[in-house]
Each structure stands twice: as structure tokens, then as C-alpha cells.
Amino acid sequence: MLEIAHIDCDAFYASIEKRDNPELLDVPVIVGGGQRGVVSTCCYIARIYGVRSAMPMFKALEACPDAVVVRPNMEKYSKVGKEIRERMRALTPLVEPLSIDEAFLDLTGTERLHQATPAETLGKFVRDIETDIGISASVGLAPNKFLAKLASDLEKPRGFSVIGAAEAKTVLAAMPVGRIWGVGKVFQAKLEKDGIRTIGQLQTMEAADLARRYGSIGLRLAQLSNGDDTRNVIPSRGAKSVSTETTFRTDISSFETLRPILRDLSEKVSARLKKAEIAGSGITLKLKTADFKTITRARHLSDPTQLADRIYAAGEALLEIEADGRRFRLIGIGVSDLETADRADPQDLVDVSAERRKNAELAVDKLRSKFGNSAVELGLTHAAKAAADSKKS
């Protein structure tokens, strides 16, 4: 049955900017940061010139020097995304958001409600959001999530593609193995080294052989290469992590210079966790070197936290290892493995000063809530803001 859909808005940020400024309609548009930032997204005209998401901005402008660069306006994009999400939920309660501009929908059993097949319902949906909201979207319709996601990518923009169970293996056979969910660049390179380049090659291999070679992911390769996917559409997906990062105007190699910036970022993440009443036990440090190599290092805490003190301490320990003289253009910190804050930050019986630091942080939070964020600044945080004036873009 063709009842699982993947809806993906076309060049979402750029489309909103073109909608709001008709002068941009026929010109290449890049949404992203400054000269040392990266491309968040770009319109399809810019893509003709080779511009892609996550490309360094200077390379994007080398490829497309006539492009108009627009700073991201996340508040505006979020508002449009929520409006589209509500319209999705009017079609079915089974909506699984993947990001601000895409989601899976399970339309099983909705034919009687809408007096239309899932394909007809989705066709009306994308037509209506383009007419009413001014944003186009591409749709993939299939028996499962994996095939629906593949289908939505086939004819962008304004695409509507269907992959049925009967033709799934044929459609998949010629595709590169990198199109399989969960196969990133590193694993794709490993498969290619083993002589496996297409999904069709995987289809000829036994599941047991793939499992012996690649472990649990081998079983997933066997399943997905044949178009089988048993994952359900899960309607209530919360955030997987809370993170923030910053790009510097000039590269930084000094650990002592990076420390206060990391502390400032840790406080921002902490504030978001506290506001949402959630906590997490996974701490991830992100760094990007001067030559654009991304480094991520993680540490798992014994208990979930929402305290800047603990987030920073874990991040600082990771940073000290990586700050070996290399120049960095970006630093970020994130908290994952999220849950409600009920079990967050129990009393530490080993580090007796931890409770004192916790109480001090909560007292600072109260003062900032009453008098503003600048009412109380730690020495380290103050140093970060001073560094930001000269270092951050």
C-alpha cells in the first residue's frame, strides 16, 4: 500500500527569502553566514553553479560571484515551518518531523476522512501550501519510510514521485550505496574498497554474509537494499540534542583563548535546557580546523545535567586534548541523550564542591532572570565576550 509519505520543502530558507522579496526571484540566492561562514541553503539557480549546503561561503561565492547572500532569519523560518507542520497534522496525526522543513506522514486509514487517496490528498496539500504560503515542496510516496525518502529526492523541486513495492528493487539497483539510510561517506568508502558500489550488488548478497562482514549494519544493508523497512512513523519526536556553535573571524589555536568562548557557549546551552526543563548525559565538543576538517569528541556523564558548570567541565577536558597547536575556525558544544530534568544533577558525594557550584549557578540564574543576562558575568564568560568582539563573525 502506498500510504507512507516524505514531504520536503524545496530550498526552504531561500524560498522564503524569494517569497518575501520579489527582486530575488530570478537571481541566485545563498542563505548563510559571513565571508568565513558556510552555506545554510541556496536556491536552485545557485545550485546550477555548484553551490551546495555546508559549503564554505568563500568557495560558494567563487563558484557563483553574482549570488545575493542573505543572513538566516530563523525566527521567520520557524514560523513558516510550524504553519506547514500544522497543515500536515490536519491530514493525519501520524507526522514525524525530521527538521524544520521536512517530515514523514503515515496516511493509513485516511482515505475515508479526506474522500481521496493518499496521492490525491498529498497533491492537494502541496498545491495549497504553494498557493497559500508561497512555498513549494517535493513529495515521495511509498510503502515505507526508506523508499518514501528516496522518492522525494528524485524530481526536486516540485517533485511528486512514487516507488511501489513491486518496482522497488529495480529502482534501487542502479543507485550508489551512499543512497542507503545510514551509509555515510566513510562507510561508503569502505564498501567501495570491498568492491561494492551499487545497491544492486548488495541485492545479490546473502544477509548472513553481509552480517559477517559488517555486523548489525550488514543486516540493515540487506534489508534496505531490497526495499524493506519496518520502521514506523513516530508522531512525537522531540529534539535529540541541544547545541550551539560559533565561527571565528580569524582562526584560534590557543587553548586559553578557546576556554572562555567554550564557557559562554556552555551557558547558552544550559539556559536552553533549563528553559525546556530537560537534561542530557551526552556531551559533544565540535571543532572545525582551518582547513575545514570537522572534529567531534564526546563524553558520557554518569547522570544527566542541565548545568553550565558540568557541560563546560566535560567540554574543557575534551578541548584540552584537541587544542594541540592546530588552528580552529569554529567551536561548538552540545548535550544529547535528553530526558526530563527529574533526575538531573544529583548531589555529588565525591566532588563536595560541586553542590556549592550548583547552588551558585542557580543563584546566578535567578539574578539574570530578574535583571537580565548581563546582570552577572563570570570572569571566564566576560573574557569570552571580550574575545568575541575581535574574534567572532
C-alpha positions in Angstrom: 0.0 0.0 0.0 1.2 3.5 -0.9 0.5 5.3 2.4 3.8 6.5 3.8 4.9 9.9 2.5 8.0 12.0 2.9 7.5 15.8 2.3 10.5 18.0 1.9 10.2 21.8 1.2 12.3 23.0 -1.7 15.3 25.1 -0.7 13.2 26.2 2.3 15.1 29.2 3.6 15.9 30.6 0.2 12.3 30.1 -1.0 11.0 32.1 1.9 13.5 34.9 1.2 12.4 34.9 -2.5 8.8 34.9 -1.5 9.3 38.0 0.7 11.5 39.9 -1.7 10.3 39.5 -5.4 13.5 41.2 -6.6 15.3 38.0 -5.7 13.0 35.7 -7.7 15.2 35.3 -10.8 18.7 35.6 -9.1 20.9 33.1 -7.3 20.3 33.4 -3.6 22.6 31.9 -0.8 21.4 31.9 2.8 24.3 31.7 5.2 26.9 33.4 7.3 29.6 35.9 6.6 32.7 35.5 4.5 34.1 32.8 6.9 30.7 31.2 7.4 29.1 28.4 5.5 26.1 28.0 3.2 22.9 27.1 5.1 21.0 26.6 1.9 20.8 28.1 -1.6 18.2 28.3 -4.3 18.2 26.1 -7.3 19.7 28.8 -9.6 22.7 28.9 -7.3 22.9 25.1 -7.4 23.4 25.2 -11.1 26.7 26.9 -10.4 27.8 24.2 -8.0 26.8 25.9 -4.7 25.8 23.4 -2.0 24.7 23.4 1.6 27.6 23.4 4.1 30.0 24.7 1.5 32.4 27.4 2.8 31.0 30.8 1.9 34.1 31.9 0.1 34.0 28.8 -2.1 30.3 29.4 -2.8 31.0 33.0 -3.9 33.9 31.8 -6.1 31.5 29.4 -7.9 28.7 32.0 -8.1 30.0 35.5 -7.7 26.7 37.1 -8.6 24.8 35.4 -5.8 22.9 37.5 -3.3 23.8 36.4 0.2 21.1 36.7 2.9 21.7 36.2 6.6 19.5 33.5 8.1 16.3 34.6 9.9 15.5 31.5 12.0 12.5 33.1 13.7 10.8 33.7 10.3 11.7 30.3 9.0 10.5 28.6 12.2 7.1 30.4 11.9 6.6 29.2 8.4 7.7 25.7 9.3 5.2 25.5 12.1 2.4 26.7 9.8 3.2 23.9 7.3 3.5 21.4 10.2 0.0 22.2 11.4 -1.3 21.6 7.9 0.4 18.3 7.8 -1.3 17.3 11.1 -4.7 18.2 9.6 -4.0 15.4 7.1 -3.0 12.8 9.7 -2.0 12.7 13.4 1.0 10.5 12.4 3.5 13.2 11.4 7.2 12.6 12.2 9.2 15.8 11.8 12.8 15.4 10.7 13.7 19.1 10.5 12.0 22.4 10.2 11.1 21.8 6.6 10.6 18.0 6.2 8.6 15.2 7.8 7.3 11.7 7.3 3.5 11.2 7.2 1.5 7.9 7.6 -1.8 8.3 5.7 -3.0 4.8 6.5 -6.8 4.9 7.0 -7.3 8.5 5.9 -9.0 7.8 2.6 -12.5 7.9 4.1 -11.7 11.0 6.1 -10.5 13.0 3.1 -12.6 11.3 0.5 -9.4 10.9 -1.6 -6.5 8.5 -2.0 -3.2 9.4 -0.2 -1.8 10.5 -3.5 -4.7 12.9 -4.2 -4.6 14.2 -0.6 -0.8 14.9 -0.9 -1.2 16.6 -4.3 -3.8 19.0 -2.9 -1.6 19.6 0.1 1.4 20.8 -1.8 -0.7 22.8 -4.2 -2.4 24.6 -1.2 0.8 25.4 0.6 2.3 26.9 -2.5 -0.8 28.9 -3.1 -1.5 30.0 0.5 2.1 30.1 2.0 4.2 30.6 -1.1 6.5 27.6 -0.5 6.9 24.6 -2.9 7.6 21.1 -1.7 8.5 17.7 -3.1 6.7 14.5 -2.2 7.7 10.9 -2.1 5.0 8.2 -1.7 5.9 4.6 -0.9 5.1 1.6 1.3 7.7 2.6 3.8 9.9 5.4 5.1 13.1 4.4 3.3 11.5 4.3 -0.1 9.4 7.5 0.6 12.6 9.5 1.4 14.3 8.2 -1.7 11.3 9.1 -3.8 11.1 12.7 -2.6 14.6 13.3 -3.8 14.0 12.0 -7.3 12.4 15.0 -9.0 13.1 18.1 -6.9 11.9 20.8 -7.0 8.1 20.5 -7.1 8.5 16.7 -7.5 5.9 14.0 -6.8 7.4 10.6 -7.1 6.1 7.1 -6.2 8.1 4.0 -5.6 5.9 0.9 -5.2 6.9 -2.4 -3.6 6.9 -4.2 -7.0 9.4 -1.9 -8.7 11.5 -1.1 -5.6 14.3 -3.5 -6.3 14.6 -2.4 -9.9 14.6 1.3 -9.0 17.2 0.8 -6.2 19.6 -1.5 -8.2 21.4 1.3 -10.1 21.7 3.7 -7.2 25.0 4.1 -5.4 25.3 2.5 -1.9 25.5 6.0 -0.4 21.8 6.5 -1.0 21.0 3.9 1.7 20.0 5.4 5.0 22.9 5.3 7.5 25.7 4.8 4.9 27.9 7.9 5.3 31.0 8.8 3.3 33.4 6.8 5.5 31.3 3.6 5.3 30.6 4.1 1.6 34.4 4.3 1.0 34.8 1.0 2.9 32.1 -0.7 0.8 33.7 0.6 -2.4 37.1 -0.7 -1.2 35.4 -4.1 -0.9 34.1 -3.7 -4.5 30.5 -2.8 -3.6 29.4 0.4 -5.3 25.7 -0.1 -6.2 22.7 -1.2 -4.3 22.1 -3.8 -6.9 25.4 -5.5 -5.8 24.0 -5.7 -2.3 20.8 -7.3 -3.5 22.8 -10.3 -4.8 24.5 -10.9 -1.5 23.2 -13.1 1.4 22.2 -11.3 4.6 24.3 -13.7 6.7 27.4 -12.8 4.6 26.8 -9.1 5.0 26.3 -9.5 8.7 29.6 -11.4 9.0 31.4 -8.6 7.1 29.8 -5.5 8.6 27.9 -6.6 11.8 24.5 -5.2 12.5 24.7 -2.6 9.8 25.2 -5.5 7.3 21.7 -6.8 8.2 20.3 -3.3 7.6 22.1 -3.2 4.2 20.4 -6.5 3.3 17.0 -5.2 4.3 17.1 -1.8 2.8 18.8 -2.8 -0.5 15.7 -4.9 -1.2 13.4 -2.0 -0.3 12.3 -3.4 3.0 11.9 -1.0 6.0 9.9 -1.9 9.1 10.3 1.5 10.9 7.1 3.2 11.9 6.2 6.8 11.6 6.6 8.2 15.1 4.5 11.3 15.6 6.1 12.8 18.7 9.8 13.2 18.1 11.5 15.6 20.5 14.8 17.2 20.0 17.7 14.7 20.0 20.2 17.3 21.3 20.7 20.9 22.3 23.8 22.6 20.9 25.3 25.9 19.8 28.5 26.9 18.0 30.3 29.9 16.7 32.6 30.6 13.8 35.6 32.9 14.4 36.6 35.8 12.1 40.2 34.7 12.5 41.5 31.2 13.4 42.3 30.5 17.0 44.9 27.9 18.2 45.3 28.9 21.9 43.6 26.8 24.5 43.4 29.7 26.9 41.6 31.8 24.2 39.2 29.0 23.4 38.3 28.3 27.0 36.2 31.4 27.7 34.4 31.0 24.4 33.5 27.4 25.3 32.2 28.6 28.7 30.0 31.2 27.0 28.6 28.5 24.7 28.0 26.1 27.6 26.0 28.8 29.4 23.8 29.2 26.3 23.2 25.5 26.0 22.5 25.3 29.8 19.9 28.1 29.6 18.0 26.4 26.8 18.0 23.1 28.7 16.7 24.8 31.9 14.0 26.7 29.9 12.8 23.4 28.3 13.1 21.5 31.6 15.2 18.8 30.1 18.7 17.4 30.7 21.2 15.2 29.0 24.1 12.9 29.8 26.0 13.1 26.5 28.4 16.0 26.0 29.8 16.6 22.5 32.6 19.1 21.6 32.7 20.2 18.0 35.7 21.8 16.3 36.4 22.8 12.8 40.1 23.2 11.7 41.4 26.0 9.5 41.3 23.5 6.5 37.6 22.7 7.2 38.1 19.3 8.8 35.3 18.7 11.4 36.3 17.1 14.7 33.8 15.8 17.2 34.6 14.4 20.6 32.1 13.0 23.1 31.9 12.1 26.8 29.1 10.4 28.7 28.3 11.7 32.2 27.1 9.4 34.9 24.0 11.5 35.5 22.0 13.8 33.2 22.8 17.5 33.6 21.5 20.9 32.7 24.2 22.9 34.5 26.7 25.0 32.6 29.3 24.1 35.1 29.2 20.4 34.2 28.7 20.9 30.5 31.7 23.2 30.4 33.9 20.9 32.6 33.3 18.0 30.2 33.8 20.1 27.1 37.0 21.7 28.5 38.6 18.3 29.2 37.9 17.3 25.6 39.2 20.6 24.3 42.4 20.4 26.2 43.3 17.2 24.3 42.5 18.7 20.9 44.0 22.1 21.4 47.5 21.0 20.4 48.5 24.0 18.3 46.2 23.4 15.4 44.2 26.5 14.3 40.4 26.3 14.6 37.8 28.3 12.8 34.8 27.0 14.8 33.9 25.6 18.2 30.6 24.2 19.5 29.2 22.3 22.4 26.1 20.1 22.6 24.1 18.0 25.1 22.4 14.8 23.9 20.7 11.7 25.4 18.0 14.0 26.5 15.3 13.3 29.1 13.1 15.2 31.5 15.0 17.1 34.2 13.7 15.0 37.1 17.0 13.1 37.6 19.3 15.9 36.6 22.4 16.8 38.7 22.0 14.8 41.9 24.3 15.6 44.8 27.9 14.6 44.1 29.3 12.7 47.1 32.8 12.6 45.6 33.2 16.2 44.5 31.9 18.1 47.6 32.4 21.5 45.9 30.1 20.5 43.1 26.9 21.2 45.2 28.3 24.6 46.1 28.9 25.4 42.4 25.5 24.2 41.5 23.8 26.4 44.1 25.9 29.4 42.9 24.9 28.8 39.3 21.2 28.6 40.2 21.5 31.8 42.2 23.1 33.5 39.2 20.2 32.2 37.0 17.7 33.9 39.3 19.5 37.2 39.2 19.7 37.0 35.4 16.1 36.2 35.2 15.2 39.2 37.2 17.7 41.8 36.0 18.9 40.5 32.6 21.7 38.2 31.3 24.3 41.0 31.7 23.5 41.4 35.4 26.0 38.8 36.5 29.0 37.7 34.4 31.7 35.2 35.4 35.2 36.2 34.8 35.6 33.5 32.2 32.3 34.5 30.4 33.4 38.1 30.4 36.6 37.1 28.8 34.6 35.2 26.1 32.6 38.3 25.3 35.7 40.4 25.0 37.2 37.8 22.7 34.0 37.8 20.6 34.4 41.4 19.8 37.6 40.7 17.9 37.4 37.0 17.1 33.8 36.0 16.1 32.0 36.8 13.0 
